[in-house]
Structure formats: C-alpha cells, structure tokens
Amino acid sequence: MPGAFWIAHVEVTDAEAYGRYAKGATEAIAAHGGVFLARGGRYVQLEGRDRARNVVARFPSLEAAVACYNSPEYQAALEHAKGAAVRDLVVVEEAG
C-alpha cells in the first residue's frame, strides 16, 4: 500500500492560538503514524499564493492520513487553528 503526504500551506494570524493547535496536531499526527518531513522551514514560492508556513507529513497510507484528520484528537486541536490561520490542506498518495 503506498504512503501518502499531508501537505499544508498556512498563513498564521494568531501565533499563540496556532501554537496550541500545533501541539495537539503533532500528537494526533504521530498517533496515526505520521512523520514530519518539512515543517515551517525555508522555501521558495514559485507559483500560486504565498503562505509562509509549509508543512509536509508522511503517513503510511492515504486512509491513515484522512483518519488522522477526522480523529477526535485532531479535530480538538483544529479548533485552536480556526480564526488563527488561513490554511490549505491536501493529502496526496505517493506514486507507486
């Protein structure tokens, strides 16, 4: 079964609230087998809308990534991100 990438592009508008989201999200992602590959590091925007925080996590499968997003733990963390960031999030299956 191919793995999957969780890719988020984020503009943080409330760092304190977003920090609470990040703590809970980190725990939920790890609990679902997710591993961070990139998290807010250097980047070059080549096309599209620029958002200063970019996050890539690898999951064992597309289903595991979606289950993480829908989990009670992640949804509780996500409450802190609402109003604290503008985000795009996509899950993409690895080429196999």
N, CA, C and O atoms as a GROMACS GRO file, in nm:
protein
  384
    1MET      N    1   0.086  -0.118   0.000
    1MET     CA    2   0.000   0.000   0.000
    1MET      C    3   0.090   0.124   0.000
    1MET      O    4   0.180   0.135   0.084
    2PRO      N    5   0.068   0.216  -0.091
    2PRO     CA    6   0.152   0.337  -0.095
    2PRO      C    7   0.124   0.430   0.023
    2PRO      O    8   0.013   0.434   0.076
    3GLY      N    9   0.228   0.503   0.062
    3GLY     CA   10   0.213   0.604   0.165
    3GLY      C   11   0.142   0.726   0.109
    3GLY      O   12   0.101   0.728  -0.007
    4ALA      N   13   0.128   0.826   0.192
    4ALA     CA   14   0.061   0.950   0.149
    4ALA      C   15   0.126   1.068   0.217
    4ALA      O   16   0.184   1.056   0.326
    5PHE      N   17   0.117   1.181   0.153
    5PHE     CA   18   0.170   1.306   0.206
    5PHE      C   19   0.056   1.400   0.243
    5PHE      O   20  -0.037   1.420   0.165
    6TRP      N   21   0.065   1.457   0.361
    6TRP     CA   22  -0.026   1.559   0.411
    6TRP      C   23   0.048   1.690   0.388
    6TRP      O   24   0.154   1.711   0.447
    7ILE      N   25  -0.005   1.777   0.304
    7ILE     CA   26   0.064   1.900   0.266
    7ILE      C   27  -0.024   2.019   0.306
    7ILE      O   28  -0.137   2.033   0.260
    8ALA      N   29   0.030   2.103   0.390
    8ALA     CA   30  -0.043   2.221   0.438
    8ALA      C   31   0.035   2.348   0.404
    8ALA      O   32   0.157   2.353   0.419
    9HIS      N   33  -0.037   2.448   0.358
    9HIS     CA   34   0.017   2.581   0.332
    9HIS      C   35  -0.060   2.675   0.424
    9HIS      O   36  -0.183   2.683   0.416
   10VAL      N   37   0.012   2.746   0.511
   10VAL     CA   38  -0.054   2.816   0.620
   10VAL      C   39  -0.004   2.961   0.633
   10VAL      O   40   0.115   2.988   0.621
   11GLU      N   41  -0.098   3.050   0.656
   11GLU     CA   42  -0.067   3.187   0.696
   11GLU      C   43  -0.120   3.203   0.838
   11GLU      O   44  -0.241   3.209   0.860
   12VAL      N   45  -0.030   3.211   0.933
   12VAL     CA   46  -0.068   3.222   1.074
   12VAL      C   47  -0.107   3.367   1.105
   12VAL      O   48  -0.032   3.460   1.074
   13THR      N   49  -0.224   3.384   1.166
   13THR     CA   50  -0.270   3.518   1.203
   13THR      C   51  -0.275   3.538   1.354
   13THR      O   52  -0.285   3.651   1.401
   14ASP      N   53  -0.267   3.430   1.431
   14ASP     CA   54  -0.264   3.437   1.578
   14ASP      C   55  -0.167   3.329   1.625
   14ASP      O   56  -0.204   3.212   1.639
   15ALA      N   57  -0.042   3.369   1.650
   15ALA     CA   58   0.063   3.272   1.681
   15ALA      C   59   0.036   3.194   1.809
   15ALA      O   60   0.068   3.075   1.816
   16GLU      N   61  -0.021   3.257   1.909
   16GLU     CA   62  -0.046   3.189   2.036
   16GLU      C   63  -0.149   3.076   2.019
   16GLU      O   64  -0.126   2.963   2.063
   17ALA      N   65  -0.260   3.107   1.956
   17ALA     CA   66  -0.363   3.004   1.933
   17ALA      C   67  -0.312   2.897   1.839
   17ALA      O   68  -0.340   2.778   1.857
   18TYR      N   69  -0.237   2.937   1.738
   18TYR     CA   70  -0.185   2.839   1.643
   18TYR      C   71  -0.083   2.747   1.709
   18TYR      O   72  -0.071   2.630   1.672
   19GLY      N   73  -0.011   2.798   1.806
   19GLY     CA   74   0.081   2.714   1.882
   19GLY      C   75   0.008   2.604   1.957
   19GLY      O   76   0.057   2.491   1.966
   20ARG      N   77  -0.109   2.636   2.012
   20ARG     CA   78  -0.191   2.534   2.079
   20ARG      C   79  -0.237   2.429   1.978
   20ARG      O   80  -0.236   2.310   2.007
   21TYR      N   81  -0.279   2.475   1.859
   21TYR     CA   82  -0.316   2.381   1.752
   21TYR      C   83  -0.198   2.289   1.720
   21TYR      O   84  -0.213   2.167   1.715
   22ALA      N   85  -0.080   2.348   1.699
   22ALA     CA   86   0.037   2.271   1.657
   22ALA      C   87   0.072   2.162   1.758
   22ALA      O   88   0.109   2.051   1.719
   23LYS      N   89   0.061   2.193   1.886
   23LYS     CA   90   0.092   2.092   1.989
   23LYS      C   91  -0.003   1.973   1.978
   23LYS      O   92   0.041   1.858   1.973
   24GLY      N   93  -0.132   2.000   1.975
   24GLY     CA   94  -0.229   1.892   1.966
   24GLY      C   95  -0.222   1.818   1.834
   24GLY      O   96  -0.236   1.695   1.830
   25ALA      N   97  -0.200   1.891   1.725
   25ALA     CA   98  -0.191   1.828   1.593
   25ALA      C   99  -0.069   1.737   1.585
   25ALA      O  100  -0.078   1.628   1.528
   26THR      N  101   0.043   1.779   1.642
   26THR     CA  102   0.164   1.697   1.641
   26THR      C  103   0.138   1.563   1.708
   26THR      O  104   0.180   1.459   1.658
   27GLU      N  105   0.071   1.566   1.820
   27GLU     CA  106   0.040   1.442   1.892
   27GLU      C  107  -0.054   1.353   1.812
   27GLU      O  108  -0.034   1.232   1.805
   28ALA      N  109  -0.157   1.412   1.751
   28ALA     CA  110  -0.253   1.334   1.672
   28ALA      C  111  -0.185   1.274   1.548
   28ALA      O  112  -0.209   1.158   1.514
   29ILE      N  113  -0.102   1.352   1.482
   29ILE     CA  114  -0.034   1.303   1.362
   29ILE      C  115   0.056   1.186   1.397
   29ILE      O  116   0.055   1.084   1.328
   30ALA      N  117   0.134   1.198   1.504
   30ALA     CA  118   0.222   1.089   1.546
   30ALA      C  119   0.142   0.964   1.581
   30ALA      O  120   0.183   0.853   1.548
   31ALA      N  121   0.028   0.982   1.648
   31ALA     CA  122  -0.056   0.868   1.688
   31ALA      C  123  -0.111   0.792   1.568
   31ALA      O  124  -0.147   0.675   1.580
   32HIS      N  125  -0.118   0.857   1.452
   32HIS     CA  126  -0.169   0.792   1.331
   32HIS      C  127  -0.057   0.754   1.234
   32HIS      O  128  -0.082   0.730   1.116
   33GLY      N  129   0.065   0.748   1.285
   33GLY     CA  130   0.178   0.703   1.204
   33GLY      C  131   0.239   0.811   1.117
   33GLY      O  132   0.321   0.780   1.030
   34GLY      N  133   0.202   0.936   1.138
   34GLY     CA  134   0.256   1.046   1.059
   34GLY      C  135   0.394   1.088   1.107
   34GLY      O  136   0.422   1.088   1.227
   35VAL      N  137   0.479   1.124   1.012
   35VAL     CA  138   0.614   1.171   1.040
   35VAL      C  139   0.635   1.301   0.962
   35VAL      O  140   0.608   1.306   0.842
   36PHE      N  141   0.682   1.405   1.029
   36PHE     CA  142   0.704   1.532   0.961
   36PHE      C  143   0.830   1.525   0.874
   36PHE      O  144   0.936   1.482   0.920
   37LEU      N  145   0.816   1.568   0.750
   37LEU     CA  146   0.929   1.578   0.657
   37LEU      C  147   0.973   1.723   0.642
   37LEU      O  148   1.092   1.750   0.621
   38ALA      N  149   0.880   1.816   0.651
   38ALA     CA  150   0.909   1.959   0.644
   38ALA      C  151   0.809   2.030   0.734
   38ALA      O  152   0.691   1.993   0.740
   39ARG      N  153   0.859   2.132   0.804
   39ARG     CA  154   0.769   2.199   0.899
   39ARG      C  155   0.816   2.341   0.921
   39ARG      O  156   0.894   2.368   1.013
   40GLY      N  157   0.770   2.432   0.836
   40GLY     CA  158   0.800   2.572   0.855
   40GLY      C  159   0.940   2.614   0.817
   40GLY      O  160   0.985   2.721   0.857
   41GLY      N  161   1.012   2.532   0.741
   41GLY     CA  162   1.148   2.565   0.703
   41GLY      C  163   1.156   2.661   0.585
   41GLY      O  164   1.055   2.717   0.542
   42ARG      N  165   1.275   2.679   0.536
   42ARG     CA  166   1.298   2.766   0.421
   42ARG      C  167   1.222   2.713   0.300
   42ARG      O  168   1.203   2.593   0.285
   43TYR      N  169   1.178   2.805   0.215
   43TYR     CA  170   1.106   2.767   0.095
   43TYR      C  171   1.122   2.876  -0.010
   43TYR      O  172   1.164   2.988   0.021
   44VAL      N  173   1.088   2.842  -0.133
   44VAL     CA  174   1.084   2.938  -0.242
   44VAL      C  175   0.948   2.924  -0.308
   44VAL      O  176   0.914   2.817  -0.357
   45GLN      N  177   0.870   3.031  -0.310
   45GLN     CA  178   0.739   3.031  -0.374
   45GLN      C  179   0.757   3.054  -0.523
   45GLN      O  180   0.801   3.161  -0.564
   46LEU      N  181   0.725   2.956  -0.604
   46LEU     CA  182   0.742   2.968  -0.749
   46LEU      C  183   0.613   3.002  -0.821
   46LEU      O  184   0.614   3.073  -0.921
   47GLU      N  185   0.501   2.952  -0.771
   47GLU     CA  186   0.371   2.980  -0.831
   47GLU      C  187   0.266   2.983  -0.721
   47GLU      O  188   0.288   2.931  -0.612
   48GLY      N  189   0.154   3.044  -0.751
   48GLY     CA  190   0.040   3.042  -0.659
   48GLY      C  191   0.057   3.136  -0.542
   48GLY      O  192   0.146   3.221  -0.539
   49ARG      N  193  -0.031   3.119  -0.446
   49ARG     CA  194  -0.037   3.208  -0.330
   49ARG      C  195   0.072   3.173  -0.229
   49ARG      O  196   0.090   3.057  -0.194
   50ASP      N  197   0.142   3.275  -0.184
   50ASP     CA  198   0.249   3.258  -0.085
   50ASP      C  199   0.190   3.249   0.055
   50ASP      O  200   0.112   3.336   0.096
   51ARG      N  201   0.226   3.146   0.127
   51ARG     CA  202   0.193   3.132   0.268
   51ARG      C  203   0.320   3.089   0.339
   51ARG      O  204   0.383   2.991   0.299
   52ALA      N  205   0.359   3.161   0.441
   52ALA     CA  206   0.492   3.147   0.499
   52ALA      C  207   0.516   3.015   0.572
   52ALA      O  208   0.632   2.978   0.593
   53ARG      N  209   0.412   2.943   0.611
   53ARG     CA  210   0.434   2.816   0.682
   53ARG      C  211   0.388   2.702   0.592
   53ARG      O  212   0.273   2.697   0.549
   54ASN      N  213   0.480   2.612   0.566
   54ASN     CA  214   0.451   2.496   0.481
   54ASN      C  215   0.488   2.370   0.559
   54ASN      O  216   0.597   2.361   0.617
   55VAL      N  217   0.398   2.274   0.560
   55VAL     CA  218   0.417   2.153   0.638
   55VAL      C  219   0.391   2.031   0.549
   55VAL      O  220   0.292   2.026   0.477
   56VAL      N  221   0.483   1.934   0.556
   56VAL     CA  222   0.465   1.808   0.485
   56VAL      C  223   0.486   1.695   0.586
   56VAL      O  224   0.590   1.688   0.652
   57ALA      N  225   0.387   1.608   0.597
   57ALA     CA  226   0.399   1.490   0.683
   57ALA      C  227   0.370   1.367   0.597
   57ALA      O  228   0.284   1.370   0.509
   58ARG      N  229   0.443   1.260   0.624
   58ARG     CA  230   0.421   1.134   0.552
   58ARG      C  231   0.345   1.039   0.643
   58ARG      O  232   0.378   1.022   0.761
   59PHE      N  233   0.242   0.976   0.586
   59PHE     CA  234   0.161   0.877   0.657
   59PHE      C  235   0.176   0.742   0.589
   59PHE      O  236   0.215   0.736   0.472
   60PRO      N  237   0.147   0.634   0.659
   60PRO     CA  238   0.158   0.501   0.599
   60PRO      C  239   0.063   0.480   0.481
   60PRO      O  240   0.090   0.398   0.393
   61SER      N  241  -0.048   0.554   0.478
   61SER     CA  242  -0.145   0.538   0.369
   61SER      C  243  -0.234   0.663   0.362
   61SER      O  244  -0.238   0.743   0.456
   62LEU      N  245  -0.302   0.678   0.252
   62LEU     CA  246  -0.399   0.786   0.236
   62LEU      C  247  -0.508   0.774   0.343
   62LEU      O  248  -0.551   0.874   0.401
   63GLU      N  249  -0.550   0.652   0.367
   63GLU     CA  250  -0.655   0.627   0.466
   63GLU      C  251  -0.611   0.668   0.606
   63GLU      O  252  -0.690   0.723   0.683
   64ALA      N  253  -0.485   0.641   0.641
   64ALA     CA  254  -0.434   0.679   0.774
   64ALA      C  255  -0.431   0.831   0.789
   64ALA      O  256  -0.463   0.884   0.895
   65ALA      N  257  -0.394   0.901   0.683
   65ALA     CA  258  -0.390   1.048   0.687
   65ALA      C  259  -0.530   1.105   0.705
   65ALA      O  260  -0.550   1.197   0.785
   66VAL      N  261  -0.626   1.052   0.632
   66VAL     CA  262  -0.765   1.100   0.642
   66VAL      C  263  -0.823   1.064   0.780
   66VAL      O  264  -0.896   1.143   0.839
   67ALA      N  265  -0.790   0.944   0.828
   67ALA     CA  266  -0.838   0.904   0.962
   67ALA      C  267  -0.781   0.997   1.068
   67ALA      O  268  -0.850   1.032   1.164
   68CYS      N  269  -0.656   1.038   1.053
   68CYS     CA  270  -0.597   1.133   1.146
   68CYS      C  271  -0.676   1.263   1.145
   68CYS      O  272  -0.714   1.314   1.250
   69TYR      N  273  -0.701   1.318   1.027
   69TYR     CA  274  -0.775   1.443   1.015
   69TYR      C  275  -0.912   1.434   1.083
   69TYR      O  276  -0.955   1.527   1.150
   70ASN      N  277  -0.978   1.322   1.065
   70ASN     CA  278  -1.114   1.304   1.119
   70ASN      C  279  -1.116   1.259   1.265
   70ASN      O  280  -1.223   1.250   1.325
   71SER      N  281  -0.999   1.231   1.322
   71SER     CA  282  -0.995   1.180   1.460
   71SER      C  283  -1.038   1.286   1.560
   71SER      O  284  -1.020   1.406   1.536
   72PRO      N  285  -1.095   1.245   1.672
   72PRO     CA  286  -1.134   1.340   1.775
   72PRO      C  287  -1.015   1.424   1.825
   72PRO      O  288  -1.031   1.542   1.856
   73GLU      N  289  -0.897   1.363   1.833
   73GLU     CA  290  -0.779   1.434   1.881
   73GLU      C  291  -0.739   1.547   1.786
   73GLU      O  292  -0.711   1.659   1.830
   74TYR      N  293  -0.738   1.518   1.656
   74TYR     CA  294  -0.700   1.622   1.561
   74TYR      C  295  -0.809   1.730   1.553
   74TYR      O  296  -0.777   1.848   1.546
   75GLN      N  297  -0.934   1.690   1.554
   75GLN     CA  298  -1.042   1.787   1.547
   75GLN      C  299  -1.040   1.881   1.668
   75GLN      O  300  -1.071   2.000   1.655
   76ALA      N  301  -1.004   1.828   1.785
   76ALA     CA  302  -0.992   1.913   1.904
   76ALA      C  303  -0.879   2.014   1.884
   76ALA      O  304  -0.894   2.132   1.919
   77ALA      N  305  -0.766   1.970   1.830
   77ALA     CA  306  -0.655   2.062   1.802
   77ALA      C  307  -0.695   2.166   1.699
   77ALA      O  308  -0.660   2.283   1.711
   78LEU      N  309  -0.769   2.123   1.598
   78LEU     CA  310  -0.808   2.210   1.488
   78LEU      C  311  -0.894   2.328   1.536
   78LEU      O  312  -0.893   2.434   1.473
   79GLU      N  313  -0.965   2.310   1.644
   79GLU     CA  314  -1.046   2.420   1.699
   79GLU      C  315  -0.959   2.542   1.730
   79GLU      O  316  -1.004   2.655   1.717
   80HIS      N  317  -0.834   2.519   1.770
   80HIS     CA  318  -0.742   2.630   1.800
   80HIS      C  319  -0.695   2.701   1.674
   80HIS      O  320  -0.660   2.819   1.680
   81ALA      N  321  -0.695   2.632   1.561
   81ALA     CA  322  -0.649   2.693   1.435
   81ALA      C  323  -0.757   2.780   1.372
   81ALA      O  324  -0.727   2.871   1.294
   82LYS      N  325  -0.881   2.753   1.404
   82LYS     CA  326  -0.991   2.831   1.346
   82LYS      C  327  -0.981   2.975   1.393
   82LYS      O  328  -0.981   3.002   1.513
   83GLY      N  329  -0.973   3.067   1.299
   83GLY     CA  330  -0.956   3.207   1.332
   83GLY      C  331  -0.813   3.246   1.362
   83GLY      O  332  -0.783   3.364   1.380
   84ALA      N  333  -0.723   3.148   1.366
   84ALA     CA  334  -0.582   3.174   1.396
   84ALA      C  335  -0.493   3.155   1.274
   84ALA      O  336  -0.372   3.180   1.280
   85ALA      N  337  -0.553   3.111   1.163
   85ALA     CA  338  -0.474   3.085   1.043
   85ALA      C  339  -0.564   3.072   0.922
   85ALA      O  340  -0.682   3.038   0.932
   86VAL      N  341  -0.505   3.100   0.807
   86VAL     CA  342  -0.568   3.070   0.678
   86VAL      C  343  -0.488   2.952   0.623
   86VAL      O  344  -0.366   2.960   0.610
   87ARG      N  345  -0.557   2.843   0.592
   87ARG     CA  346  -0.487   2.719   0.557
   87ARG      C  347  -0.545   2.653   0.434
   87ARG      O  348  -0.664   2.663   0.404
   88ASP      N  349  -0.456   2.586   0.363
   88ASP     CA  350  -0.496   2.489   0.260
   88ASP      C  351  -0.433   2.358   0.302
   88ASP      O  352  -0.317   2.355   0.344
   89LEU      N  353  -0.507   2.249   0.292
   89LEU     CA  354  -0.457   2.118   0.331
   89LEU      C  355  -0.501   2.016   0.228
   89LEU      O  356  -0.618   2.011   0.191
   90VAL      N  357  -0.407   1.936   0.182
   90VAL     CA  358  -0.438   1.831   0.086
   90VAL      C  359  -0.361   1.706   0.127
   90VAL      O  360  -0.251   1.715   0.182
   91VAL      N  361  -0.418   1.591   0.099
   91VAL     CA  362  -0.349   1.464   0.119
   91VAL      C  363  -0.330   1.401  -0.018
   91VAL      O  364  -0.426   1.386  -0.095
   92VAL      N  365  -0.206   1.365  -0.049
   92VAL     CA  366  -0.171   1.313  -0.181
   92VAL      C  367  -0.104   1.177  -0.165
   92VAL      O  368  -0.007   1.162  -0.090
   93GLU      N  369  -0.156   1.077  -0.236
   93GLU     CA  370  -0.096   0.944  -0.231
   93GLU      C  371   0.035   0.942  -0.308
   93GLU      O  372   0.048   1.005  -0.413
   94GLU      N  373   0.133   0.869  -0.254
   94GLU     CA  374   0.262   0.854  -0.321
   94GLU      C  375   0.245   0.780  -0.453
   94GLU      O  376   0.157   0.696  -0.468
   95ALA      N  377   0.331   0.814  -0.548
   95ALA     CA  378   0.333   0.740  -0.674
   95ALA      C  379   0.386   0.601  -0.644
   95ALA      O  380   0.479   0.585  -0.564
   96GLY      N  381   0.331   0.504  -0.704
   96GLY     CA  382   0.375   0.370  -0.672
   96GLY      C  383   0.400   0.291  -0.787
   96GLY      O  384   0.438   0.174  -0.774
   0.00000   0.00000   0.00000
